[in-house]
């Protein structure tokens, strides 16, 4: 017991000594004279609390093809002169595109090859006289007009269709023929007509091969939405003074090879072969690029009964009915340039062409917006033809206006058509062209005082052409079609006394196909 007490006493003494030493060696107190630094973080936008979204019954978007031809031959529409500066050419182009955009057009058909020449950089054909005033002369400062038109049209949510003529080699307004002209480079395939035009022989294999190369080059190198050819196959007879087309050389070769078709059937067979070839070659290069044809509006007199006029079948050797029957095209725009009644009745012809549309391709009649004759009120007649087209073609409607000058140089016509196209429209779907479905976009909704800021994006942005924004106020849906570059929108929380409660977004590809929607319920 005694040993334990002594040991405990010793331990207590050591602890007490350590405590005294600690108290004797206090650290000096440093007085802090600085105010504490207060950091304030910016308040991030408040993301609105969103409720789960049940399956939505979104309203259908209006669909209609609304296009205008932009003619460059003879400087009909653009450029207005062949001696403009690069900037003047661009300014004119933008003015045309803006004019059409405001009137809710969604496509332009731009003549990039008026007569075996080019309003774009080509290694196959010379620069156009209608662009610079000399065949083969590039614009200075240099730019590529076709590329410019494509980019600016797409920025506005409008398609760009390249319009070309496969066989015309030189126009009477095309200036002096020089060594750059195709007339000099392909003399064996080209014939001078009595009106001064030069024409490639449609039945010459080298003509067909050359036109094919030009079209494939355009499809391959440019971000175009369609190739478009017009009504010029074999030339109209008046171009050659009423005389037959002088193709004895190729006709004799055909006969010597054992051919047994009549001359007319042989000519038609060569045009038919070319049409199918171009269709197939476009699809092999880029399946989504459409092929459109705008033939003369009458196939043959008497089709339908009571129709009078020229026969493209017999004069141009164009069996356009066959092309439509076979589906060798994606859209068909017969030039129905006549009034509603009379021997070339617009509705009678449109109904007949629709009856021949057995493959259910797009049928978009061409309207004579600039020069319709025999009516007292041209704007009213054109609007009535737009409405007749809607009645006949239902949900697959569309029209093409010849030409843009009929709108830009006639305010009454422009306002009438603009009123007929009151709301924006997507192009009709093209279900026979198969493409990968678009990914569903993702949207984010942020609060911003009395409005919300809606943003959206998608993983497959390169395949997007447009967006559809849906906003529901109370029980009313509002729809807006937006260009690809516009992927955000401020929306008021209240409109006309109704509260915003649901927002949805879809993406749309260049063929008018819609993605699934993403939606947020507020």
C-alpha positions in Angstrom: 0.0 0.0 0.0 2.7 2.5 0.9 4.6 1.9 -2.4 1.5 2.6 -4.4 0.8 5.9 -2.6 4.3 7.2 -3.3 4.1 6.4 -6.9 0.7 8.2 -7.3 2.2 11.3 -5.5 5.0 11.4 -8.0 2.6 11.3 -11.0 0.5 14.1 -9.7 3.6 16.3 -9.1 4.7 15.9 -12.7 1.3 16.8 -14.1 1.1 20.0 -11.9 4.6 21.1 -13.1 3.6 20.7 -16.8 0.5 22.9 -16.2 2.5 25.7 -14.5 5.1 25.7 -17.4 2.3 25.9 -20.0 0.7 28.9 -18.3 4.1 30.7 -18.1 4.7 30.5 -21.9 1.6 32.2 -23.4 1.7 33.1 -27.0 1.4 36.8 -27.8 -2.1 37.9 -28.9 -2.2 39.4 -32.5 -5.1 41.9 -32.9 -6.8 41.7 -36.3 -7.5 45.2 -37.5 -8.8 44.2 -41.0 -12.4 43.8 -41.8 -13.5 40.4 -42.8 -13.7 39.9 -46.7 -17.2 39.0 -47.8 -17.3 37.3 -51.2 -20.6 37.5 -53.1 -21.3 35.0 -55.8 -23.5 36.1 -58.7 -27.0 34.5 -58.6 -27.3 32.1 -61.4 -30.5 32.1 -63.5 -33.1 30.3 -61.6 -34.2 27.2 -63.4 -37.9 26.9 -63.1 -39.1 23.9 -61.2 -40.6 21.7 -64.0 -43.3 19.1 -63.5 -43.3 15.8 -65.3 -44.8 16.1 -68.8 -47.5 13.7 -69.8 -47.7 12.7 -73.5 -48.5 15.9 -75.4 -50.9 16.2 -78.4 -48.9 18.8 -80.2 -50.7 20.6 -83.1 -49.8 19.9 -86.7 -47.5 22.4 -88.4 -48.6 24.0 -91.6 -46.9 22.4 -94.7 -46.8 23.8 -98.2 -44.0 24.2 -100.8 -43.6 27.9 -101.6 -41.0 28.7 -104.2 -39.9 31.3 -106.8 -37.7 30.9 -109.8 -34.7 33.2 -109.9 -33.8 33.5 -113.6 -30.2 34.5 -114.5 -30.4 34.0 -118.3 -30.5 37.4 -120.0 -30.2 38.9 -116.6 -34.0 38.5 -116.1 -33.9 38.5 -112.3 -30.4 38.4 -111.0 -27.9 40.0 -111.4 -29.9 42.9 -112.9 -26.9 43.7 -115.1 -23.7 41.8 -116.1 -21.4 44.6 -115.0 -22.2 44.9 -111.3 -19.5 44.7 -108.6 -19.4 41.7 -106.3 -20.9 43.7 -103.5 -23.7 44.9 -105.7 -24.5 41.4 -106.8 -24.6 40.2 -103.1 -26.8 43.1 -102.1 -29.3 42.3 -104.9 -29.3 38.6 -103.8 -30.0 39.5 -100.2 -32.8 41.8 -101.2 -34.5 39.1 -103.1 -34.1 36.5 -100.3 -35.3 38.9 -97.7 -38.3 39.8 -99.8 -39.3 36.1 -100.1 -38.6 35.4 -96.5 -40.9 38.2 -95.3 -43.7 36.7 -97.5 -43.1 33.2 -95.9 -41.6 31.5 -98.9 -39.5 28.4 -98.0 -37.6 27.7 -101.2 -35.8 29.4 -104.1 -35.0 27.8 -107.5 -31.8 29.5 -108.6 -30.6 29.2 -112.2 -27.0 28.4 -111.7 -26.4 27.1 -115.3 -28.4 29.1 -117.9 -26.6 27.9 -121.0 -23.7 25.5 -120.6 -22.0 28.1 -118.4 -21.7 28.6 -114.6 -22.6 31.0 -111.9 -20.3 29.1 -109.7 -16.7 27.8 -109.7 -16.5 25.0 -112.3 -13.8 23.1 -114.0 -16.3 21.8 -116.6 -17.8 25.0 -117.9 -16.9 28.7 -118.1 -18.1 31.5 -115.9 -21.3 33.0 -117.3 -21.5 36.1 -119.4 -24.6 37.1 -117.4 -22.4 37.4 -114.3 -19.4 39.3 -115.5 -20.0 40.4 -119.1 -17.5 38.0 -120.6 -17.7 34.2 -121.0 -15.0 32.7 -118.7 -14.4 35.8 -116.6 -14.5 35.2 -112.9 -16.1 37.8 -110.5 -13.7 40.3 -108.9 -13.3 40.4 -105.9 -13.7 36.7 -106.2 -16.6 34.8 -104.7 -18.7 31.8 -105.6 -22.2 33.1 -106.3 -23.9 29.7 -105.9 -22.2 29.1 -102.6 -23.3 32.6 -101.4 -27.0 31.9 -102.5 -27.0 28.6 -100.7 -25.6 30.0 -97.4 -27.9 32.9 -97.3 -31.0 30.9 -98.3 -30.2 28.3 -95.6 -29.6 31.1 -93.0 -33.2 32.1 -93.6 -34.6 28.6 -93.4 -35.2 28.4 -97.2 -34.2 25.6 -99.5 -31.9 26.2 -102.5 -32.7 24.3 -105.6 -30.2 24.5 -108.5 -31.9 25.1 -111.8 -30.2 24.3 -115.0 -30.9 23.6 -118.6 -29.2 20.3 -119.8 -29.0 21.1 -123.6 -28.9 24.9 -124.3 -25.3 25.8 -125.2 -25.5 29.5 -125.9 -28.3 32.1 -125.6 -28.9 34.9 -128.1 -28.3 37.4 -125.3 -25.1 35.6 -124.1 -22.6 37.9 -125.7 -19.8 37.1 -128.2 -18.7 33.5 -128.3 -15.0 33.2 -127.3 -12.6 30.3 -126.8 -13.9 29.7 -123.3 -17.4 28.9 -124.6 -18.7 25.4 -124.7 -19.6 26.1 -128.3 -15.9 26.1 -129.1 -15.0 23.2 -126.9 -17.7 20.7 -128.0 -18.3 21.7 -131.7 -19.3 18.2 -132.8 -22.2 18.1 -130.4 -23.6 21.6 -130.9 -25.9 22.9 -133.5 -26.7 26.6 -134.3 -30.4 27.2 -134.6 -32.0 29.7 -137.0 -32.8 32.2 -134.2 -29.1 32.4 -133.2 -29.2 30.0 -130.2 -26.8 27.1 -130.0 -28.1 23.7 -128.9 -26.5 20.4 -127.9 -27.8 17.4 -129.6 -29.8 15.5 -126.9 -29.3 12.2 -128.6 -25.5 12.4 -128.7 -23.9 10.3 -126.0 -21.2 12.9 -125.4 -23.9 15.5 -124.7 -25.5 13.3 -122.2 -22.2 12.4 -120.5 -21.2 16.1 -120.3 -24.5 17.2 -118.7 -24.3 14.2 -116.4 -20.8 15.3 -115.2 -22.0 18.8 -114.6 -24.9 17.7 -112.5 -22.9 15.2 -110.5 -20.3 17.8 -109.8 -22.9 20.2 -108.5 -24.5 17.6 -106.2 -21.1 16.4 -104.9 -19.5 19.8 -104.1 -22.4 22.0 -103.0 -24.8 21.8 -100.1 -27.9 22.0 -102.3 -31.4 20.7 -101.6 -32.4 19.8 -105.2 -31.5 19.7 -108.9 -34.1 21.3 -111.1 -34.5 21.2 -114.9 -37.0 23.1 -116.9 -39.0 22.5 -120.1 -36.2 22.8 -122.7 -35.3 19.3 -124.1 -35.4 19.4 -127.9 -35.9 23.1 -128.7 -39.3 24.7 -129.5 -39.7 24.7 -133.3 -39.8 28.4 -133.6 -36.2 28.5 -132.4 -35.3 26.9 -135.6 -37.7 28.8 -137.9 -40.2 26.0 -137.8 -37.8 23.5 -139.2 -37.0 20.1 -137.8 -34.0 19.8 -135.4 -30.9 19.0 -137.5 -29.7 15.8 -135.9 -28.9 13.8 -139.0 -25.5 12.8 -137.8 -26.7 10.9 -134.7 -29.8 9.7 -136.4 -27.8 8.1 -139.2 -25.5 6.5 -136.6 -28.5 5.0 -134.8 -30.0 3.6 -138.0 -26.7 2.1 -139.1 -26.4 0.4 -135.8 -29.7 -1.5 -136.5 -32.1 0.8 -134.6 -35.7 0.4 -135.6 -37.5 3.1 -133.7 -39.1 6.0 -135.5 -37.2 9.2 -135.4 -39.6 10.8 -132.9 -39.6 7.7 -130.7 -35.8 7.6 -130.8 -35.6 11.2 -129.7 -38.0 10.6 -126.8 -36.1 7.4 -125.8 -32.9 9.4 -125.5 -34.5 12.1 -123.4 -36.2 9.4 -121.2 -32.9 7.6 -120.8 -31.2 10.9 -119.7 -34.0 11.7 -117.2 -33.8 8.3 -115.5 -30.0 8.5 -115.5 -29.9 11.9 -113.8 -32.4 10.8 -111.2 -30.4 7.6 -110.4 -27.0 9.4 -110.3 -28.3 12.1 -108.0 -29.5 9.5 -105.6 -26.3 7.5 -105.8 -24.3 10.6 -104.8 -26.6 12.1 -102.1 -29.9 10.3 -101.6 -31.5 13.2 -99.9 -31.0 15.7 -102.8 -34.3 16.0 -104.6 -34.8 15.9 -108.4 -37.4 18.3 -109.8 -38.6 18.9 -113.3 -40.8 21.8 -114.6 -42.0 20.7 -118.0 -44.4 22.5 -120.4 -47.9 22.3 -118.8 -49.6 20.3 -121.6 -48.6 16.7 -122.3 -50.7 16.5 -125.5 -53.7 18.4 -126.7 -56.9 16.7 -125.6 -55.4 15.5 -122.3 -57.7 16.2 -120.5 -60.6 16.6 -122.9 -61.0 20.1 -124.1 -57.4 21.2 -123.7 -55.8 22.9 -126.7 -52.2 24.0 -127.2 -48.7 22.7 -128.1 -47.7 19.1 -127.5 -44.4 18.7 -125.6 -44.6 15.0 -126.4 -44.4 15.7 -130.2 -42.5 19.0 -130.3 -40.0 18.8 -127.4 -39.9 15.0 -127.5 -40.5 15.1 -123.7 -42.7 12.3 -122.4 -43.2 14.0 -119.0 -46.2 11.8 -118.2 -43.9 8.8 -118.3 -41.5 10.4 -115.9 -44.2 11.2 -113.4 -45.8 7.7 -113.9 -42.5 6.0 -113.2 -41.5 8.2 -110.3 -38.2 9.3 -111.9 -38.3 12.5 -109.9 -39.2 13.8 -106.5 -41.3 16.8 -107.5 -43.1 17.8 -110.7 -43.9 21.4 -111.5 -45.8 21.6 -114.8 -45.8 25.2 -116.1 -49.5 25.9 -115.9 -49.2 29.5 -117.1 -52.8 30.0 -118.0 -56.0 31.3 -116.4 -58.6 29.2 -114.7 -61.0 29.0 -117.6 -60.5 28.6 -121.3 -58.7 26.1 -123.6 -55.8 25.7 -121.2 -57.7 25.6 -117.9 -55.5 25.7 -114.9 -57.7 23.5 -112.6 -58.4 21.0 -115.4 -54.7 20.5 -116.2 -53.8 20.3 -112.5 -56.4 17.7 -111.9 -55.2 15.7 -114.9 -51.6 15.8 -113.8 -52.7 14.7 -110.3 -54.5 11.7 -111.8 -51.3 10.7 -113.5 -49.3 11.0 -110.3 -49.5 7.2 -109.6 -46.3 7.2 -107.6 -47.5 10.0 -105.3 -44.6 12.3 -105.9 -44.8 16.0 -105.0 -46.9 18.0 -107.5 -46.1 21.8 -107.3 -47.6 23.6 -110.3 -45.8 26.6 -111.8 -47.8 29.8 -111.8 -47.4 32.7 -114.3 -47.1 35.3 -111.6 -45.4 37.8 -113.9 -47.3 37.5 -117.1 -50.7 35.8 -116.8 -52.9 37.0 -119.6 -56.6 37.3 -120.2 -57.6 38.3 -116.7 -58.7 41.7 -115.3 -57.1 41.1 -111.9 -53.9 39.1 -112.1 -53.1 39.0 -108.3 -56.6 37.7 -107.5 -56.3 35.0 -110.2 -52.9 33.9 -108.9 -54.3 33.7 -105.3 -57.2 31.7 -106.6 -54.7 29.3 -108.2 -52.9 28.9 -104.9 -56.2 28.1 -103.2 -57.3 25.7 -106.0 -53.9 23.9 -105.6 -54.6 23.5 -101.9 -58.1 22.1 -102.6 -56.9 19.7 -105.2 -53.7 18.5 -103.6 -54.8 18.7 -99.9 -51.9 18.3 -97.5 -49.3 17.9 -100.2 -49.7 21.3 -101.7 -47.2 23.7 -103.2 -46.7 26.3 -105.9 -43.7 27.8 -107.8 -43.9 31.4 -109.0 -42.4 32.5 -112.4 -40.6 34.6 -111.7 -39.5 36.6 -108.7 -39.9 39.8 -110.7 -43.6 39.2 -110.7 -43.4 39.7 -106.9 -40.6 42.2 -106.5 -41.8 44.6 -109.2 -45.5 44.4 -108.5 -46.5 45.5 -105.0 -50.2 44.4 -105.5 -49.1 40.9 -106.5 -46.6 40.7 -103.7 -49.1 41.7 -101.0 -51.7 39.3 -102.4 -49.3 36.4 -102.3 -48.0 37.4 -99.0 -51.5 37.4 -97.6 -52.1 33.9 -99.1 -49.0 32.7 -97.3 -50.0 34.3 -94.0 -48.2 31.9 -91.7 -44.8 30.2 -92.2 -44.9 26.6 -93.4 -42.6 23.6 -93.5 -42.1 21.8 -96.9 -44.2 18.7 -97.3 -42.6 15.4 -96.2 -40.9 13.2 -98.8 -41.5 9.7 -97.3 -40.0 7.8 -100.2 -36.5 9.2 -99.4 -35.3 7.2 -96.4 -33.1 9.0 -93.9 -31.9 8.4 -90.3 -34.4 9.9 -87.9 -33.2 13.0 -86.0 -32.3 12.8 -82.3 -34.7 14.3 -79.8 -33.4 17.8 -78.8 -32.9 18.8 -75.2 -34.3 22.0 -73.8 -33.6 24.1 -70.7 -36.0 26.6 -69.3 -34.6 29.5 -67.1 -36.5 32.1 -65.2 -35.9 35.8 -66.2 -38.2 38.1 -64.3 -41.5 38.2 -66.2 -40.3 35.8 -68.9 -38.5 32.6 -69.4 -35.4 32.0 -71.5 -35.7 28.7 -73.4 -32.6 27.1 -74.9 -32.2 23.9 -76.8 -29.7 21.8 -78.7 -29.2 18.3 -80.1 -26.4 15.8 -80.6 -27.0 15.6 -84.4 -26.9 19.4 -85.1 -25.3 19.0 -88.6 -28.5 17.2 -89.7 -30.9 19.9 -88.5 -32.4 22.4 -90.9 -35.0 24.1 -88.7 -36.6 24.0 -85.3 -40.3 24.0 -84.2 -41.0 25.8 -80.9 -44.3 25.2 -79.2 -45.6 27.4 -76.4 -48.9 26.8 -74.6 -50.7 29.7 -73.0 -53.7 28.4 -71.1 -55.3 25.9 -73.6 -53.9 27.6 -76.7 -50.7 26.4 -78.5 -48.5 28.9 -80.3 -46.1 27.5 -83.0 -43.0 29.1 -84.4 -40.7 27.7 -87.1 -37.1 28.9 -86.5 -33.9 28.8 -88.5 -31.2 26.4 -87.5 -29.0 29.2 -86.1 -31.7 30.3 -83.7 -31.7 27.9 -80.7 -33.0 30.1 -77.9 -36.1 32.3 -77.3 -37.5 34.6 -74.6 -41.1 33.9 -73.9 -43.4 36.0 -71.6 -44.9 34.1 -68.7 -48.2 35.7 -69.4 -49.9 36.6 -72.7 -53.4 37.9 -73.2 -54.2 37.1 -69.6 -53.2 33.4 -70.0 -50.2 31.8 -68.3 -47.5 29.9 -70.0 -47.7 26.3 -68.8 -45.9 24.1 -71.4 -43.0 24.4 -73.8 -41.8 21.9 -76.4 -39.2 21.8 -79.2 -38.7 19.6 -82.2 -35.9 19.5 -84.8 -36.6 19.3 -88.5 -34.3 17.9 -91.2 -33.9 19.2 -94.8 -36.7 16.9 -96.0 -39.2 18.2 -93.5 -39.0 15.2 -91.2 -39.7 16.1 -87.5 -37.9 14.6 -84.5 -39.5 13.5 -81.3 -40.2 16.4 -79.0 -38.6 17.4 -75.7 -41.0 19.3 -73.4 -41.1 21.1 -70.1 -44.2 21.8 -68.0 -44.0 24.9 -65.9 
